[in-house]
Amino acid sequence: MNQTIVQCDAIQSLRDYLQPLRREGKRIGFVPTMGYLHAGHASLVSRAKQECDVVVLSIFVNPLQFGPNEDFSRYPRDLQRDKEIAAQAGVSVLFTPSVEEMYPQKILTTVSVAQVTEPLCGRSRPGHFDGVATVVSKLFHIVGPDAAYFGEKDAQQLAVIEQMVTDLSMPVTIVPCPIVREQDGLAMSSRNVYLSAEERDQALVLSQSLQKAREAIEIGETSAATIRDGIVRMIEAKPLAVIDYVEVMEYPALKTVETLESGQRICVALAVAFGKTRLLDNLIMRIS
């Protein structure tokens, strides 16, 4: 059942709304998004609702995290649709600032996290994670949440934010939430709408290759190179797939591993383009 949502476009109006709730001792949960909401976002809201009294969801396509040749201008936007999905999911407050509201003048302060930003997407998207860390830090300062909810699909982003929160002693608990998939296994993403029917069909190889990797690890494969090579072979068999990276890394430190060891937490991370659409997927698991 849809609930009435309070929508705030201005930073001050959001603060004014949340301040008395905070004074009453209400626990505030926060789900930051770039909009074009889907069931993955709704799952974050659902988790936040279980654990918090008030759920704030932000919709802001952040220009700082897009490179000069990336898809900022064509990133899918549909605020009315998003508002309906948010209401259905049970969001209490929708924060929808403009770029001018968030960055009224040229921003001279950025947040930069070292090491965990350097491999994977950081290698192919220089500056991206500075943009992510800066906007998330700013949103945390605006919302002041007790807990913030992030999907594990963006595993590197999650590691970066956890590192930032730890290093800067931010008073917010980061809650990782599992990847939500379409029935056919494709990880839910706002960018999936860009895929042609053929691209989407071939993109299923991402989840399929990760499942094969999981099975190999569970029956005792310990060579990271063997796991990686198996995934690469499966993906390269799809003519429309262009691999950006396939990596097996310790998580959340994001250090390359050669041999999997018992007790280790790893992330098998993929970024693959189909046409103009770059998709991420991953498998995070602890080695038994």
N, C-alpha and C positions, 0 to 999 in steps of 0.2 A: 504494500500500500504506500502510495506516494505521501511524503510529508512536505509541509511548507518549508521552503528553503529561504534563508536570509542570504541575499546576494550583496556583496560589498565590492565596489570597484576601486575604492580609495584605501590607502594604508591606514589613515587615521580613523576612518569609519569602522574598519575591521577591529582595530585596537579598542575603540570605544565600545564596540559590541561585546568583545571578549573579556574586557577588564572586570566587569561585575560578576561574570560567571566564574572567573578565576578566583575572585574574592570569596565567592560562596564555596570554594573548594572543589569545583567541578574539574574533572580530569579532561584535558584537551588532547585529542588525537588529530594528527595532520597527515594528509595524503597529497603530496605535491605532484602535479601532472602537467603535461603540455596539451591536455585536452584530447579531443576525438576519442572519447572514452569507450571502453569495451569491458568485457567480463573480467579481464585481468584487473582493471582498476576497481571494478565493483567488489572483487575479492579482497582488495586492500581495505576498502571502506567497511566491509563486513567484519574483518578482523578488528579494525579500529573501533567499531560499534560494540563489539564484545568486551573491549578492554577500557573504553573511555565513555565519558558522559556526553561530550560534544565532539563532533567530527567536522573538521575544516578541510575542504578540498580546494586546492588552488588550480586554476587553469591559466598558464602563462607560457607562451612560446618564447623561449629565452634567446634573444639574438646573440648573446655572448658565447653560446656553446656551438654555434654554427660557423663553419669556415666559409671563405669567400665563394667557393664553388659548390656549397651544399644547399639543402632544400628548404631554407628558412621561408622563402616567399611562397613555396608551394606546399608547405607542411599542412596537412588537412586540418581545417577549422570548421566547427559547426556548433556555436555556443548554445543555440536553442535545443538541439539534440542532446548536447552534453548536460544541459540543465535538467532535462527529463530523466536521463539515465542516473544522474546524481540524486535526484529526488527519489527515484525508485530504489536506489541502493541504500538510502537512509542518511545522506549527508545533511548535516545541520546548517553549515555555513559554506557558501561558495564564494571564493575570493578570485575575482577576475580583473586584475589590474591591466592597464594598457602599458605599452613599452615606456611611454612618457611618464606614467605614474611611478614605474619601477626605476627608471633611469632619467630623471628630469634634466640632468646635465651629463656631460661626458664623465664616465666613471673612471676615477683615478686609483681606486683601491680594488685589488683583486685578491682572492684566496687561492693559493697554489699549494697543492699537496705533491710531495716528491715521491719517487720510487714506484708506488703502486699505480701511478698515472703513466709510467713510461712504456710498458709493453702493450700488447693487444691494440685496443682502439687508440690509445695514446700515441702509438707509433704512426698510425695512418691519419689521425685527426689532431695534429698539434694544436694546443691551446684549448681543445674541447673541454678537458676536465677542469681547467681554470675557470671556464665559464660555468660549468656545473657547480663546482664548489662555491663560487662567488654567489650565484643565485640561491642555492640552497641555504647558505649561511645567512643571506639577506632575508629569505623567507622565514627561517627559524627565528631571527630577531623580530620580525614583524608579527608572527603568529604566537611565538612563545609556547610551543606545544610541550606536553609532558612526554609524548611518544610520537614518532613519525614512522610511516609505513612505506616500505620500498619493495618492489618485486625483485626476485632473484634472476629474472631474465637479463637485467642489466647488471651482471655480477661485478664487473669492474667498477661501475658507478657506485654500487653498494659498498664495495671495499674502500673506495675513495672517501665516501661520506662517513663511514665508520671511523676511518683514520682521522679525518678532520675533527669529528666530534670528540674523539679521545684526546687528540693533541691539544685542542683548544678548550677542553673541559666544558663543553657545551652541556647545559642541563636538560638534555633530551635523550630518551631511550630510542635507539634505532631498532625497528622490528622488521627483520627480513621475512618475506612471504613467498611461498612456492610459485613457480611458473604456472600460469594457467594456459591450457592448450585448447585449440579447436578439436573437434571430435576426431579429425584425421591426424592429429599430432602436431600440427603447425603451432608454434608458440604465438600467442596473441600479441599483436603489435598494431599501433595506429598506422604504421607504414604498409601493412598487408594490403590495404585498399589500392595501392599502386600496382600490384601484381596483375599481369594478364592471367588468363585461365591456365595457359601452358606453363608460365613461370611459377604460378602457385602450385601446380601439380608437381613440378620438379623440386620445389622448395621443401617438399615433404622429406627429402633425403636428409635434411639437417637432423630432425628428430630421430629418423630411422638410424642414422649413423651413430648418434649418441647412445641409442638403445643398444646397438651392437657393441659399442665400447663398454657400456655398463656390464653387459653379459660377459665380455672377455675378462673384465676386471674381477667380476664375481667368481669366475672359475679359476682365477689365480694368475692372470697375466700381470706382470710387474714392469714390463718395459714400456716407458712412455713413448718411445719412438715407434714401437710396434702398434700401440693404440692409435697414435697420430696417423701413421701410414695407412691403417685400415680405414679410418675416417676419410682421409684425402682420396683414397682410391674410389670409395663409394660416391663422394661428391663429384669427383672429376668425370665419372661416368655419365653425369647429367650435362648435356651440351650447353645449356644456358647458364650454368653455374660458374662464377669467377671467384675463386677463394682469395679473401684478404688475409685471413690467418686461421690456422687450427693449432691450438696450443694445449699442452697439459701442464698445469701449474699448481703449486701449493697455494691454498686459499685460507685466509684472505691476503697473505703477504704477496701473492702473485710473483713468486720466484719459480723459474723453470725447474722442473724435476726430471731426472733421468730414470730413476727406479722408484716405483711405488712401494711404500713401506707401511706396515701395520700401524694403525692409529693416525696416519696422515690424513688431513682433509685436503682434497684436491678439487680443482675445477678444470673440466675439459671444455674449452671455450672456442666458439666458432664465429667468424664473421664472413658472410658469403653474399655476393651480389648476384641478383637475377635481374637482368636488364639494368634499369637505373635504381633499383631498390636493393639497399644493403640491409641484410637481415642478421640478427644476432640470435644465438641459442647457446645453451651450455648445460652441463651436467655437474652438479656439486655433490660430492659424496665423501664419506669417510671410509678409508680402507680398513677392512676388518682383519 
